[in-house]
């Protein structure tokens, strides 16, 4: 009887151990699967991080290239600005010289651009013709000429086209007799740039 009881006890323990081993084995398999899944996810995440890092590096290179271009453009603009300042100073000098020349001429002197608009006068124009700087920018046909002033449309067009000085005698204009000289103006490219009118009494 004792032998049978021991045999049954041993069989029960063996069964219990086998069940525990099976449970442990299944748990291990589950852990292995979870680890494999976790490893795949980690690998995918690592690839995403690597891709993002490459994109960031590419973006950084583009930004560096853009920064170099902006720096080059800024240097060009600085150079252009310096050149413009030099040109501006030169033009100021030329303008001051012209103002001095106009001021020394004691006869009415009027400058018109290629469209016939008044661009400059001297003090003699204001004093003798009554045309002041407020008329700058107006067409010669709209200026308040003294009574008796004839139209100069045709003469202005002729001077523009021929490039030659034309002379006209003006009698009894503003109760004075004048000799009008209409002289062509040329631009830097030698294109017609208007005319100068000089009135000699």
C-alpha positions in Angstrom: 0.0 0.0 0.0 2.8 2.4 0.9 4.5 1.7 -2.4 1.3 2.5 -4.3 0.9 5.8 -2.3 4.4 6.9 -3.1 3.9 6.0 -6.8 0.8 8.1 -7.0 2.5 11.0 -5.2 5.5 10.8 -7.5 3.2 10.7 -10.5 1.3 13.8 -9.2 4.5 15.7 -8.7 5.7 14.8 -12.1 2.5 16.0 -13.6 2.7 19.3 -11.7 6.3 19.8 -12.7 5.4 19.2 -16.4 2.6 21.7 -16.2 4.9 24.3 -14.6 7.5 23.6 -17.3 4.8 24.0 -20.0 3.6 27.2 -18.4 7.2 28.5 -18.1 7.9 27.5 -21.7 4.9 29.3 -23.0 5.8 32.4 -20.9 9.3 32.3 -22.4 7.9 32.0 -25.9 5.6 35.0 -25.2 8.6 37.0 -23.9 10.7 36.1 -26.9 7.9 37.2 -29.3 7.5 40.4 -27.4 11.2 41.0 -27.5 11.3 40.3 -31.2 8.4 42.7 -31.7 10.1 45.3 -29.5 13.3 44.9 -31.5 11.5 45.4 -34.8 9.8 48.5 -33.5 13.1 49.8 -32.1 14.8 49.2 -35.5 11.9 51.0 -37.3 12.2 53.9 -34.9 15.9 54.0 -35.4 15.4 54.1 -39.2 12.9 57.0 -38.8 15.4 58.9 -36.6 18.1 58.3 -39.1 15.9 59.6 -42.0 14.9 62.6 -39.9 18.5 63.3 -39.1 19.4 63.1 -42.9 16.6 65.5 -43.7 17.7 67.9 -41.0 21.3 67.7 -42.3 20.0 68.4 -45.8 17.9 71.3 -44.5 20.9 72.7 -42.7 23.1 72.5 -45.8 20.4 74.4 -47.8 20.2 77.0 -45.0 24.0 77.4 -45.1 23.9 77.8 -48.9 21.1 80.4 -48.6 23.0 82.2 -45.9 26.1 82.4 -48.2 23.9 83.7 -51.1 22.4 86.3 -48.8 25.8 87.3 -47.6 27.0 87.6 -51.2 23.9 89.7 -52.1 24.5 91.9 -49.1 28.1 92.5 -50.1 26.9 93.4 -53.6 24.3 95.8 -52.3 26.9 97.4 -50.0 29.2 97.8 -53.0 26.4 99.3 -55.1 25.4 101.6 -52.3 29.0 102.9 -52.0 29.1 103.4 -55.7 25.8 105.3 -55.6 27.0 107.5 -52.8 30.1 108.4 -54.9 27.8 109.1 -57.9 25.5 111.1 -55.7 28.4 113.2 -54.5 29.6 113.7 -58.1 26.1 114.7 -59.2 25.8 117.1 -56.3 29.1 118.7 -57.4 27.9 118.9 -61.0 24.6 120.4 -59.9 26.3 123.0 -57.8 28.6 123.9 -60.7 25.5 124.3 -63.0 23.8 126.4 -60.4 26.8 128.6 -60.3 26.9 128.9 -64.1 23.2 129.7 -64.3 23.6 132.3 -61.5 26.3 134.1 -63.4 24.3 134.4 -66.6 22.6 137.8 -66.5 20.2 137.0 -69.4 17.1 134.8 -69.1 18.1 131.2 -69.5 15.5 128.4 -69.5 16.1 124.6 -69.7 13.5 122.3 -71.1 13.6 118.5 -71.2 12.8 116.4 -74.3 9.0 116.7 -73.7 9.2 120.5 -73.5 8.8 120.6 -69.7 10.6 123.4 -67.8 13.5 121.9 -65.7 15.6 124.9 -64.7 15.7 128.7 -64.8 18.0 131.4 -63.5 17.3 134.6 -61.5 17.2 136.7 -64.7 14.1 134.7 -65.8 12.4 135.5 -62.6 13.4 139.1 -62.7 12.8 139.9 -66.3 10.0 137.5 -67.4 8.3 136.8 -64.1 8.6 133.0 -64.4 9.7 131.6 -61.0 10.6 128.1 -59.8 7.0 127.3 -59.1 6.6 126.8 -62.9 9.2 124.1 -63.1 7.7 120.9 -64.5 5.2 122.8 -66.7 5.2 122.7 -70.5 6.6 125.7 -72.3 3.1 126.4 -73.8 1.7 126.7 -70.3 4.2 129.3 -69.0 3.2 132.9 -68.3 5.2 134.4 -71.1 5.1 138.2 -71.5 2.6 139.6 -74.0 3.6 139.1 -77.7 5.5 135.8 -77.1 5.0 133.6 -80.3 4.6 129.9 -80.2 7.8 127.9 -80.1 6.4 124.5 -80.8 7.7 124.2 -84.4 11.1 125.7 -83.4 11.5 123.3 -80.4 10.7 120.3 -82.6 13.2 121.5 -85.3 16.0 121.9 -82.7 15.2 118.5 -81.3 15.3 116.8 -84.7 18.3 118.7 -86.3 20.5 119.1 -83.3 21.3 122.6 -84.4 20.8 126.0 -82.6 18.0 128.1 -84.0 17.8 131.9 -83.7 14.6 133.9 -83.7 14.1 137.6 -83.4 11.3 138.6 -81.0 9.9 142.0 -81.4 7.9 143.8 -78.7 7.6 140.9 -76.3 6.8 142.3 -73.0 7.6 145.7 -74.4 11.1 144.6 -75.3 12.9 143.3 -78.3 14.8 140.0 -77.9 17.1 137.7 -79.8 16.1 134.1 -78.8 18.6 131.3 -79.1 17.2 127.8 -78.8 20.0 125.3 -78.4 19.8 121.5 -78.3 20.5 119.5 -75.2 21.9 116.0 -75.4 21.9 113.2 -72.9 24.9 111.0 -71.9 24.0 108.7 -74.9 23.8 111.7 -77.2 20.1 111.3 -77.6 18.0 114.5 -77.7 17.4 115.7 -74.2 15.5 119.0 -74.7 16.6 122.5 -75.4 18.1 125.6 -73.7 16.5 129.0 -74.4 18.7 132.1 -74.1 17.0 135.5 -74.5 19.3 138.4 -75.3 17.9 141.9 -75.2 
